[in-house]
Amino acid sequence: MAATKQGIVESVKDSIVSVITGTGDIVNAVADTIFGTVSNLAKEAGKTGASLIESLHDVIGAAISGIVGTGKNLENGVKGLVIGTLKGAGATGEEAYSAIGSLASSIIKTTAQTGGDVASATQGLISGVVHSAKHLGVDAEKAVSEAATGAVKAGYEIGAEVGDKVKQAATGTIGGVKVVLKEPFQNK
């Protein structure tokens, strides 16, 4: 299974690089590429929600690494990644909220590991959640709160500087939805 998973991860990264360099519409190109991979893996694994997202950590990392590697707009790439992942995961209702929180954490951690801009990733993450909320059958404000809180917690797990950048990027109104963070973020 490990060889198969490694092959999938490399395939995702190569596909992301290919579609991003070949199109002007990064959001839809990434969303379509990730949707196919995630929906296939969800069927094979028989997982949903947060447990599916956790098992996709390497795939998410490969996608972000591909986006960062192209030097293209990380915010738009992450927005597409979120749309494709949430649509492919098929989580709806309450299950979608836990999936969103796990996805946010994974995106921030892998963005930091690849040397990407966590603030841009946070903006893309939240924009993708706003876009996906109706499709998931969830309240946009609550979904955005889950995403922002998961992102900020992950940022502070990495370090205070990263946490502060993510928190600042996740503040205000994004995509017409007011972001409400749930504290505390740091272990005291």
C-alpha positions as CSV (number, residue, x, y, z in Angstrom):
1,M,0.0,0.0,0.0
2,A,2.9,2.4,0.8
3,A,4.2,2.2,-2.8
4,T,0.7,2.8,-4.1
5,K,0.2,5.8,-1.8
6,Q,3.6,7.2,-2.8
7,G,2.6,6.8,-6.5
8,I,-0.6,8.7,-5.8
9,V,1.2,11.5,-4.0
10,E,3.7,11.9,-6.9
11,S,0.8,11.7,-9.4
12,V,-1.1,14.5,-7.6
13,K,1.9,16.8,-7.5
14,D,2.7,16.2,-11.2
15,S,-1.0,16.7,-12.1
16,I,-1.2,19.9,-10.1
17,V,2.0,21.3,-11.7
18,S,0.7,20.4,-15.1
19,V,-2.8,21.9,-14.8
20,I,-1.5,25.1,-13.1
21,T,1.1,25.8,-15.7
22,G,-1.3,25.0,-18.5
23,T,-4.3,27.2,-17.5
24,G,-5.2,30.7,-16.4
25,D,-8.0,29.4,-14.1
26,I,-6.0,27.9,-11.2
27,V,-9.0,27.5,-8.9
28,N,-11.1,25.3,-11.2
29,A,-8.0,23.4,-12.5
30,V,-6.9,22.5,-9.0
31,A,-10.5,21.8,-7.8
32,D,-11.1,19.4,-10.7
33,T,-7.8,17.6,-10.3
34,I,-8.1,17.1,-6.5
35,F,-11.8,16.2,-6.7
36,G,-11.1,13.1,-8.8
37,T,-8.3,11.9,-6.5
38,V,-10.1,12.5,-3.3
39,S,-13.4,10.9,-4.4
40,N,-11.5,7.8,-5.6
41,L,-9.5,7.6,-2.3
42,A,-12.7,8.1,-0.3
43,K,-14.4,5.2,-2.1
44,E,-11.3,2.9,-1.7
45,A,-10.7,3.8,2.0
46,G,-14.4,3.8,3.0
47,K,-13.7,6.8,5.2
48,T,-15.5,10.1,5.5
49,G,-15.2,13.4,7.4
50,A,-12.1,14.2,9.5
51,S,-10.7,10.6,9.3
52,L,-10.7,10.9,5.5
53,I,-9.0,14.3,5.6
54,E,-6.3,13.0,8.0
55,S,-5.6,10.1,5.6
56,L,-5.2,12.6,2.8
57,H,-2.5,14.7,4.6
58,D,0.2,13.5,2.1
59,V,-2.0,14.2,-0.9
60,I,-2.8,17.7,0.4
61,G,0.9,18.2,1.0
62,A,1.7,17.1,-2.5
63,A,-0.9,19.5,-4.0
64,I,0.5,22.5,-2.0
65,S,4.0,21.6,-2.8
66,G,3.1,21.6,-6.5
67,I,1.3,24.9,-6.2
68,V,4.2,26.5,-4.3
69,G,6.7,25.0,-6.8
70,T,5.0,26.7,-9.8
71,G,5.3,30.1,-8.2
72,K,1.6,30.7,-9.1
73,N,-1.0,32.3,-6.9
74,L,-1.1,30.2,-3.7
75,E,-4.3,31.7,-2.5
76,N,-6.2,30.6,-5.6
77,G,-4.5,27.2,-5.6
78,V,-5.5,26.6,-2.0
79,K,-9.1,27.7,-2.7
80,G,-9.3,25.1,-5.5
81,L,-7.7,22.5,-3.2
82,V,-10.4,23.2,-0.6
83,I,-13.2,23.1,-3.1
84,G,-12.0,19.9,-4.7
85,T,-11.2,18.1,-1.4
86,L,-14.5,19.0,0.3
87,K,-16.6,18.0,-2.8
88,G,-14.6,14.8,-3.2
89,A,-14.8,13.9,0.5
90,G,-18.6,14.0,0.2
91,A,-19.1,15.1,3.9
92,T,-22.2,17.1,4.6
93,G,-23.9,18.6,7.6
94,E,-22.2,18.2,10.9
95,E,-19.6,15.8,9.5
96,A,-18.5,18.6,7.1
97,Y,-17.5,20.8,10.0
98,S,-15.0,18.3,11.4
99,A,-13.7,17.7,7.9
100,I,-13.2,21.5,7.4
101,G,-11.3,21.8,10.7
102,S,-9.0,18.9,9.8
103,L,-8.4,20.2,6.3
104,A,-7.5,23.7,7.6
105,S,-5.0,22.2,10.0
106,S,-3.4,20.0,7.2
107,I,-3.2,22.9,4.8
108,I,-1.5,25.3,7.2
109,K,1.0,22.6,8.4
110,T,1.9,21.5,4.9
111,T,2.1,25.1,3.6
112,A,4.6,25.9,6.4
113,Q,6.6,22.8,5.6
114,T,6.9,23.7,1.9
115,G,7.9,27.2,2.7
116,G,4.7,28.7,1.3
117,D,3.0,31.8,2.5
118,V,0.7,30.8,5.3
119,A,-1.3,34.0,5.2
120,S,-2.1,33.4,1.5
121,A,-3.0,29.8,2.2
122,T,-5.3,31.0,5.0
123,Q,-7.1,33.4,2.7
124,G,-7.5,30.7,0.1
125,L,-8.7,28.2,2.6
126,I,-11.4,30.5,3.9
127,S,-12.5,31.5,0.4
128,G,-12.7,27.8,-0.6
129,V,-14.9,27.1,2.5
130,V,-17.2,30.0,1.7
131,H,-17.6,28.8,-1.9
132,S,-18.2,25.2,-0.7
133,A,-20.6,25.8,2.2
134,K,-23.8,25.8,0.2
135,H,-22.8,22.6,-1.6
136,L,-22.0,20.9,1.8
137,G,-25.4,22.0,3.3
138,V,-23.7,23.9,6.1
139,D,-23.9,27.3,7.6
140,A,-21.2,29.4,5.9
141,E,-20.4,31.4,9.0
142,K,-20.0,28.3,11.2
143,A,-18.0,26.5,8.4
144,V,-15.6,29.5,8.1
145,S,-15.3,29.6,11.9
146,E,-14.2,26.0,11.9
147,A,-11.7,26.6,9.1
148,A,-10.2,29.7,10.7
149,T,-10.0,28.2,14.1
150,G,-8.4,25.0,12.8
151,A,-5.9,27.1,10.7
152,V,-5.0,29.3,13.7
153,K,-4.6,26.3,16.0
154,A,-2.3,24.6,13.5
155,G,-0.3,27.9,13.1
156,Y,0.3,28.2,16.8
157,E,1.3,24.5,17.0
158,I,4.1,25.4,14.5
159,G,5.1,28.5,16.4
160,A,4.0,31.9,17.6
161,E,5.1,33.7,14.5
162,V,3.2,31.4,12.2
163,G,0.2,31.5,14.4
164,D,0.2,35.3,14.4
165,K,0.4,35.4,10.6
166,V,-2.5,32.9,10.2
167,K,-4.6,34.7,12.9
168,Q,-4.1,38.0,11.2
169,A,-5.0,36.5,7.8
170,A,-8.2,34.9,9.3
171,T,-9.6,38.1,10.7
172,G,-12.4,40.2,9.3
173,T,-14.8,39.4,6.5
174,I,-13.8,37.1,3.7
175,G,-16.0,36.3,0.7
176,G,-18.8,38.2,2.4
177,V,-18.7,36.0,5.5
178,K,-17.5,37.4,8.9
179,V,-14.8,35.2,10.4
180,V,-15.4,34.3,14.0
181,L,-12.5,32.6,15.8
182,K,-12.9,30.3,18.7
183,E,-10.2,30.8,21.4
184,P,-8.0,29.6,23.0
185,F,-5.4,28.7,20.4
186,Q,-2.4,28.1,22.4
187,N,-1.8,25.7,25.3
188,K,-1.0,27.7,28.3
